[in-house]
Amino acid sequence: MGKFLPFSMKRSIKTGMQKLGVVGGMGTETSCKFCLALNARVRSALDRQPDISMDVLPLSKKAQERIIKGKRCEEHFELMKKSVLSLQGGGCDFIVIPCNTVHIFLDELRKISTVPILSIMEEVAGFCSDKGFTKVGVVGSSMTIRSRLHEKELSNKGIAVVLPHRADQDFLDDLVLHILDGSFTQAHKRRFAKIIEGLALQGAESIILACTDFGGLVSEKDVGIPTVDTLGVLEDATFDRIIKGAKRP
């Protein structure tokens, strides 16, 4: 009798393409945007659809607000834990989480996962190092900033960090919530641009948009300084991993 092969192993033998698991982050729209962008790139590169499973977390608005404003939320962690276990049980070869803020749970999730979980912070630090940046600004939620999620990885690469002032940080938390509920306005965009310009005046050579919902809000033309879209950096790393060793049909 032939030896049974797990579904994901059969797939990898046939195509060489790794199966991706996506834990939906703070915004379903951003997670879907991430998957659609990957789908287009893989189809263009390999003439086939990528193998992606996405699990969108049924988060309450209260849970979202708590974690954005810097308070650990056990409801969020338990949902993410179940999601990781479900995705790896479904044959995913690796997992990504397209949300900066919930990376506070990354170490705990990696301990329970039997498959690799990519880190936005590690990928972004590598990107900034490759670009030769020595000092960057970081804008994100209070949880991301207070937990020093990006700062730790950037420091390991010898890159200094400048951060928003307290009043600006409070605005950034509210901005994330406005984006999530669809109430973002041009006034919000102007204030966001001013915060970035202030970090540039403190010597930042580039600004890390440390919230995946911030990508595309402003351009370099708007603020006069390059920005690092963390969702885009994660997308690049994920794409490279999916197609590594893959075969065209």
Secondary structure, 3 states (H helix, E strand, C coil): CCCCCCHHHHHHHHHCCCCEEEECCCCHHHHHHHHHHHHHHHHHHHCCCCCEEEECCCCCHHHHHHHHCCCCCHHHHHHHHHHHHHHHHCCCCEEECCCCHHHHHHHHHHHHCCCCECCHHHHHHHHHHHHCCCEEEEEECHHHHHCCHHHHHHHHCCCEEECCCHHHHHHHHHHHHHHHCCCCCHHHHHHHHHHHHHHHHCCCCEEEEECCCCCCCCCHHHHCCCEEEHHHHHHHHHHHHHHCCCCCC
